[in-house]
């Protein structure tokens, strides 16, 4: 199979995520202002897209409060630097069962299951160019926790996202989720060509070896656009792997806290490192206006119909 390196690459920065990383690095942003500031700094460092979750400002615990999303959006939109806004829509699909000997009732502490419209309320209000769509249910390495995304839920969320004129970023954690994403396009729920994020090395999804990466890439239609990332110390090697496989790049503190062994990173530093890798391969890093044109993105006014 010939090498089909991507010559013009966009970088996404996932600035904070929903993992329990808030106490592992003081650089992980918590408040809406900190999240927006980190996103703006990442854009100045070369990220064309910023992918944002929100957290409780005091505890750092992941949240889905509308007012937090609104503040993040307003601060990013009001900044002097341009960047494509990508908001998560993954919250509201959390299910934690009881222990193996007594799985019912579900644990109230770890369960947050919401209707499709509720899961997308902040998207309808804030109108980002992109929001994520996790295309399947998945076990994580967290005992009795399951990320729940049923076919019916995803079809309804897909319809709502499309009606809002927001582009879904299909988050694929294994090949079956790509299979389902193609089905959503075939049914006319999502538009083609679609945008895909390959999530590699997330337990217990697709392992981050190169054979699996290429199996994922080979299951993406040729006219679709994709990025890929992996976690921790594999983040920067996957910058190169994604470009060499014909894709784009994601870095950020959602996926990796370290610049190198013993050195905590900022989001901007991770983006700067990724820019260096992309350019050292002979590729060009493209900015938000080019990305909007290529992906058919619309920069909405927040709250517009």
Beta strands, then each sheet from edge to edge (+ up, - down):
strand 1: 8-9
strand 2: 11-14
strand 3: 49-52
strand 4: 54-55
strand 5: 62-63
strand 6: 84-87
strand 7: 93-96
strand 8: 112-113
strand 9: 130-134
strand 10: 138-139
strand 11: 145-147
strand 12: 167-172
strand 13: 195-199
strand 14: 225-229
strand 15: 248-251
strand 16: 258-260
strand 17: 263-264
strand 18: 284-285
sheet 1: 1+ 18+
sheet 2: 2+ 3+ 6+ 9+ 12+ 13+ 14+ 15+ 2+
sheet 3: 4+ 5-
sheet 4: 8+ 7- 11+ 10-
sheet 5: 16+ 17-
end
